[in-house]
Amino acid sequence: RGPYRVLLDLSGAEAAEALMPAAEKLPFVQQFRLLDPGRVVLYVDELVPFTVRALTDPDRLQIVFARDRLAGKRIVVDPGHGGKDCGARGSFLLEKDVNLDMAKRTVVGLAALGARPFLTRDADFFVDPYARPRMANELPADLFVSIHCNATGSGWRGSGTGTYYYRARSKGLAVVMQDTLVPKLASRDYGVHCENFCVTRETNMPAILIETLFIDNRTEEKLLAQPQFRQQLADGVCEGLRRYLEGTKSVPPATLVEPSG
C-alpha cells in the first residue's frame, strides 16, 4: 500500500538481473527492485487481479495482471452474527442488526451494478459460522465479504475501519477494500490484518471480513445508527469490489458520460 507493491519471495533463488524485463515496457508495472537474493519487488501503477505461475524449461515465473468485470460475478455477502448470537453490543445498538441492514444495502447496490449477490442470512436468525463459507463454496461464489462491527470489550476505546483476510489470495481484495472504505467513510485507518477467522479461512475464493466501526465507541455507534452512514458503507463495499476486479484506477459507472451526437 502507498504505493501498491507486489513482493515475490523465491526462497533464496538468484535472479539473473540481465534477464529482468524492463518495467517501462510492461503494463501496470512502474519499477522492479531486486532486494536480497530471490526477493523481487514490483511497484505497480495500479492494482488489478494477478496470478503467479512457476514454469519450467526454462525455469521462470509468469505473472499475469488481468482486469475482470464485476457484472455477472457471484458474490456472497455475510451479515455477521444473528439470532441467538447478537455479536457486540453498543449502548443502544446490537451488532447483528447493524450488520444485516448494511449487508442488505450492499446486496441492492451489487445487483444494480450487474453482479449476482447472495446473503448468508436475510433476517434475524442464527447461522453456524462454518455454514457460511460452505454456502459460498457450494454456490460456488467468486468473492466473499463478511460485514461486522468492531468492539474492544474493555475500557479502551477503539476507533476506525479495518479489513481482515486469512489466505494470501485474499490480501489484494483486503487492501483495495480498505483503501476504498477509509476515505469513503472518513474514518480512522485501523489497517489490513491477517487473522484466522473461520469465514475467511474456510472459503475457496478471495474472502475478507470488514470491521466497519467500533460499536462500543459512543461517537462511532451514533454513526452506525444513521441510515445515511450505512448506505455510505454499502456503497463503499460495492465500489471496493468493483475496483478490486476492474482496477484501482478504473472509473465508476456513475461517472461515465455518454458521447454526444
N, C-alpha and C positions, 0 to 999 in steps of 0.2 A: 504494500500500500504506500502511496505517495512518494515516488511513482510506483506504478504496478511493476512487479518483478517476478520472474519465474526462476527458481533456483533448481538446478539439476545436480544432485549429489550422486556421483557414479562410483562411490566406494573405492577411491584410490586409483582409478583408471587414469591414464595420462592422455590428455587431448593433444592432437597434432595441431599446433597453432596455425601452421601454414595451410591447413585444410579447413580452418574455420571459415564459414561463409561471411561475406561482407554484409553487415547489418543493413546498410543503406539500400541493398538490393532486395530486401525482404519486406513483405507487408507486415505491419503491426510492430515489428522489432526495431527499436531505435539503436540499441547498443548491445554488444557482447562483452562480458568481462570474464577472464579466467582468474579464479581465486587460487585455492590450493589445488594440487593435482586432483583431477576428477570433479572439481566443483566449478560449474559454469553458471553465470547469472545472465538472464535475458531481460533487458529493460524494454518493456513493450509500450507502444504508443497508446494502445487501449487494450482492455482485457476482453477477449472473446473466448468461447469454449475451445479447449485444445485437448489433443490426445498425444501420448508419447508411446512409441513402439521401439523395441530393440530389434534390429535386423542384423543378419549375418551375411558373410561373403559379398562384400567386406563387412566387418563389424562397424555398425553405425547406429545412430539414433535418428528416428524420424519423428519430428514434431509437427503436428498439423493443427493450425489455427483455422477454424471454420465457423462462420456465422450460422445461426439457426433462426427459426421463427417461433414466436410464442403461439401464434394461431395453430390450433389443432393439437397442441400438447396436452396430455393428461396430467393434471396437477392435483395432488391430494392436499387439502388444507385441513389441518388438525387443530380444532379448538381444545387446548389443554384442559385436563380435569373434566368435571361433570358429574351430576348425580350426587352420590354419597361422598365423592371427592371434590370438595369445594375449592381446593387449592389454597393460595394465600388469602389472607383477609386484610382489608383496609379498615378504616374507621366506619365506613358505611357501604363498601363495595365487597363483593365476593369475586375472586379471580375467575371462577368458572363462567360467570355471567358475562363479564367483560370479554373474555376470550371468545365466547360464542358469537357475540354481536360483531366483533371485529372480523372474525372468520367468515361470517355470513356476508358482510360487506365486501370482503376480499373476493369471495366467490362470484358475486354480482359483477364486480369490476373485471375479473378474469374472463367471464363469459362475454362481456361487452367487447373484449379485445380478441375474441375468437378462440380462446382456449377452451379446454374441456375440464372444468373444475369439479372436484368431488369433496364432500365433507366426511370426516370420520364420525361425526355426530351432528345432528341438525336440531337438537333440543337438549334439555337438561336431563341427561341420563348418563350413567357410568359406562365407560368403555375401557376394557382392560388395556394397559399400556402396550402389551405385546400384540394385541389385536389390531392396533392402529398401523404399525408398519406392515403387518400381514395383509391388511386390506390393500395397501399400496402395492405390495409385491404381487398380489394375485390379480390386480387390475390389468396389466401392470402399468404403473404410473411412470411418467418421465421425470417428475420432480415432486418433492415432499416438503411441506412447510408447516411447522407446528408453532402456534401462536400462544404466548403466555404473558403473564405479568410477573415481574421480579419482586423479591422481598428479602429483607435481611433476617427477620425473625429475632432481632436483637435491638439494643438501644441505638446502635449505629444506623444513621440514616443514609441509605444508598440512593443513588440517582443515576438516570441515564438509560440509554438503549444499548443492548448487547445482542450479538448473534453468535450462535454456537453450532459447531459441527463435530463429527467424530472421524469419519474416514477422509482420506486425502482427496478423493474425488469430489467431496462436498466443500472444500475450502474456498474455491473460486466463487461459488454461489454465496457463501457466507460473507466474503469480503465485499462483493458487489452489493449485496443486500444492506450491509452495514453502511457502506458509503452512500447509499441511496436514502436510507431512512433517517440518518442523523441530521442532515441538512433539511430534509423534508419536515421533520418534527421539531427542528430547532432544539434538539435535546443534547445532553452531555454524551460524548462518545465513550460508552462503557467497554468497547472493544470487541474483537473477534476472538473466540476461545474454543479450544478443543476440549470437549467434555464427553464422558462416557454415558450419555443418555440413551435409554432403550430405544426411543423412537428414531433417533438418528443412527444408532448402531445397527439395528436390525433391518434397515431398509436396503434395497438393492439398487437404488438410484440416488443421485445427489439429494441430500436431505439436510435441512437446517432447523434449528429451534430459535425463535425470536423472543427475547425478553423485552417487551415494549417499553415499559417504565416500571418504577417501584410503587406497588400498590400501597405499601405501608409508609410511604413518604407523603405527607398531607398535601403538599403542593402538586405532586405528580398524580396522586389519587384524584384530585379535582379535575385534572386534565383528562384522566381516563374516564371520568364520568360524563364528559362532554361528547355528544354525538358528532360534533364537528371534528374533534380530535380523532375519534375512532375512524371517521371517514378518511381523514388525512393518512392515518396509519394504513388503512386498507389500500388507498391509492398508492402509497409508497411501496407496499409489498408487491402490488401488481407491476409497478414501474421497475422495481428491483429484479423481478423475474424476467421481465422483458429485456432489460439491459444486460442481464447475465447471458441470455440466449442470443441477442441480436448485436451486442457490442456496447461497451460503456460510453461510446461517443455517438451511438445511434439516436435518431430523432424520434421522440414520442409521436404516435399517430395524430394526436390532437393539434400538434404544431405544424403538420404538413399543410401546405396550401395548394389547392387545385390550380393548375395552369389556366390562365385566361384565354378566351378565344376558342 
